[in-house]
Amino acid sequence: MVITFSQGKIIISMHEIQVKFNDRGLSLYALAEDIKVLRDALMLVADAGAVRWSLKLDSVEQIDEVVAELGIDS
């Protein structure tokens, strides 16, 4: 599944998530099991020990799509 947001695209597969940013040549990766969402803040958070990143999405609908696709709790 691909979700387009203001900063680029989120590509979700069964086991991982990839974020590709527009015009920056930058990509973020994380395993699905390392993803959490902060629904009220519209944040997608990856925490894999020493590697951490967070990303603010545009809408609660985008959060809902990520949650549904990955099957995670929000």
Backbone as CSV, one residue per row, in Angstrom:
resi,resn,N_x,N_y,N_z,CA_x,CA_y,CA_z,C_x,C_y,C_z
1,MET,0.838,-1.172,0.000,0.000,0.000,0.000,0.888,1.242,0.000
2,VAL,0.456,2.265,-0.688,1.179,3.536,-0.730,0.248,4.640,-0.227
3,ILE,0.742,5.418,0.729,0.013,6.565,1.250,0.821,7.809,0.888
4,THR,0.193,8.717,0.179,0.854,9.973,-0.176,0.519,11.013,0.893
5,PHE,1.550,11.709,1.359,1.342,12.793,2.312,2.186,13.979,1.861
6,SER,2.072,15.092,2.562,2.663,16.344,2.079,4.175,16.294,1.890
7,GLN,4.865,15.424,2.628,6.321,15.369,2.533,6.839,14.264,1.613
8,GLY,5.949,13.384,1.137,6.398,12.301,0.278,5.419,11.149,0.254
9,LYS,5.955,9.924,0.324,5.144,8.714,0.267,5.544,7.752,1.372
10,ILE,4.532,7.061,1.895,4.758,5.995,2.856,4.394,4.703,2.148
11,ILE,5.335,3.791,2.082,5.127,2.511,1.407,5.089,1.437,2.485
12,ILE,3.955,0.737,2.553,3.754,-0.250,3.610,3.609,-1.633,3.002
13,SER,4.402,-2.557,3.511,4.232,-3.962,3.155,3.873,-4.719,4.426
14,MET,3.709,-5.997,4.309,3.298,-6.803,5.450,4.300,-6.733,6.604
15,HIS,5.586,-6.585,6.286,6.623,-6.681,7.310,7.420,-5.406,7.557
16,GLU,7.264,-4.408,6.683,8.061,-3.197,6.867,7.346,-1.966,6.355
17,ILE,7.891,-0.833,6.747,7.390,0.452,6.296,8.578,1.261,5.780
18,GLN,8.356,1.969,4.699,9.396,2.798,4.094,8.796,4.173,3.838
19,VAL,9.546,5.211,4.166,9.106,6.582,3.914,10.097,7.196,2.931
20,LYS,9.578,7.684,1.806,10.414,8.360,0.818,9.984,9.817,0.758
21,PHE,10.946,10.698,0.990,10.657,12.122,1.007,10.813,12.731,-0.379
22,ASN,9.936,13.667,-0.700,10.009,14.403,-1.967,11.266,15.261,-1.999
23,ASP,11.936,15.286,-3.123,13.032,16.231,-3.398,14.181,16.209,-2.400
24,ARG,14.322,15.182,-1.606,15.417,15.160,-0.631,16.335,13.960,-0.820
25,GLY,15.876,12.952,-1.551,16.671,11.747,-1.709,16.853,10.994,-0.407
26,LEU,15.934,11.183,0.520,16.031,10.591,1.840,14.933,9.547,2.016
27,SER,15.297,8.399,2.576,14.332,7.340,2.870,14.534,6.844,4.285
28,LEU,13.439,6.488,4.943,13.466,5.879,6.265,12.836,4.499,6.166
29,TYR,13.400,3.536,6.893,12.867,2.181,6.908,12.674,1.740,8.347
30,ALA,11.700,0.853,8.550,11.523,0.219,9.853,10.710,-1.053,9.664
31,LEU,10.957,-2.010,10.523,10.131,-3.201,10.541,8.776,-2.844,11.133
32,ALA,7.737,-3.503,10.675,6.385,-3.216,11.153,6.290,-3.348,12.666
33,GLU,6.982,-4.301,13.242,6.913,-4.525,14.693,7.547,-3.393,15.501
34,ASP,8.320,-2.532,14.856,8.977,-1.419,15.543,8.208,-0.100,15.412
35,ILE,7.020,-0.130,14.800,6.231,1.073,14.553,5.154,1.239,15.618
36,LYS,5.029,2.465,16.075,3.942,2.865,16.971,3.328,4.136,16.405
37,VAL,2.095,4.402,16.782,1.466,5.654,16.366,1.033,6.438,17.599
38,LEU,1.162,7.733,17.507,0.636,8.656,18.508,-0.506,9.386,17.820
39,ARG,-1.684,8.821,17.962,-2.850,9.268,17.205,-3.152,10.755,17.404
40,ASP,-3.185,11.213,18.630,-3.531,12.616,18.892,-2.523,13.594,18.292
41,ALA,-1.278,13.184,18.221,-0.228,14.039,17.672,0.010,13.800,16.176
42,LEU,-0.712,12.829,15.591,-0.553,12.443,14.180,0.878,11.995,13.879
43,MET,1.501,11.313,14.838,2.897,10.911,14.689,3.029,9.410,14.443
44,LEU,3.915,9.085,13.540,4.348,7.723,13.281,5.740,7.627,13.887
45,VAL,5.955,6.655,14.769,7.218,6.556,15.506,7.830,5.183,15.293
46,ALA,9.103,5.161,14.926,9.856,3.915,14.806,10.888,3.886,15.921
47,ASP,10.908,2.780,16.652,11.871,2.635,17.748,12.422,1.223,17.710
48,ALA,13.652,1.115,17.249,14.317,-0.180,17.134,15.599,-0.168,17.950
49,GLY,15.515,0.315,19.177,16.698,0.366,20.027,17.528,1.592,19.726
50,ALA,18.643,1.388,19.047,19.559,2.493,18.764,19.079,3.373,17.613
51,VAL,18.127,2.894,16.831,17.623,3.661,15.701,16.205,4.118,16.015
52,ARG,16.010,5.432,15.970,14.692,6.004,16.252,14.409,7.123,15.260
53,TRP,13.165,7.173,14.815,12.721,8.301,14.022,11.231,8.503,14.236
54,SER,10.770,9.714,13.957,9.348,10.012,14.046,8.962,10.886,12.865
55,LEU,7.699,10.810,12.519,7.214,11.495,11.341,5.803,11.997,11.611
56,LYS,5.574,13.260,11.367,4.230,13.833,11.541,3.477,13.680,10.233
57,LEU,2.297,13.056,10.319,1.454,12.893,9.146,0.480,14.056,9.051
58,ASP,-0.289,14.094,7.965,-1.170,15.217,7.692,-2.552,15.086,8.319
59,SER,-3.014,13.843,8.515,-4.399,13.670,8.952,-4.570,12.377,9.743
60,VAL,-5.655,12.323,10.485,-5.983,11.116,11.240,-6.329,9.968,10.281
61,GLU,-6.821,10.291,9.101,-7.119,9.255,8.103,-5.849,8.527,7.676
62,GLN,-4.749,9.243,7.553,-3.472,8.602,7.211,-3.012,7.687,8.339
63,ILE,-3.173,8.134,9.576,-2.838,7.287,10.726,-3.682,6.017,10.682
64,ASP,-4.983,6.171,10.419,-5.887,5.021,10.358,-5.471,4.032,9.279
65,GLU,-5.017,4.535,8.132,-4.558,3.659,7.052,-3.327,2.860,7.477
66,VAL,-2.368,3.515,8.126,-1.165,2.829,8.601,-1.540,1.765,9.622
67,VAL,-2.385,2.118,10.579,-2.819,1.180,11.618,-3.500,-0.033,11.001
68,ALA,-4.411,0.213,10.060,-5.137,-0.878,9.418,-4.211,-1.787,8.617
69,GLU,-3.305,-1.194,7.882,-2.417,-1.986,7.018,-1.430,-2.812,7.819
70,LEU,-0.882,-2.233,8.889,0.105,-2.947,9.699,-0.532,-3.819,10.783
71,GLY,-1.810,-3.564,11.063,-2.480,-4.325,12.103,-1.955,-4.021,13.488
72,ILE,-1.628,-2.754,13.737,-1.102,-2.361,15.038,-2.163,-1.623,15.839
73,ASP,-1.961,-1.517,17.145,-2.868,-0.763,18.011,-2.535,0.716,17.930
74,SER,-3.572,1.538,17.977,-3.311,2.988,17.913,-3.460,3.653,19.243
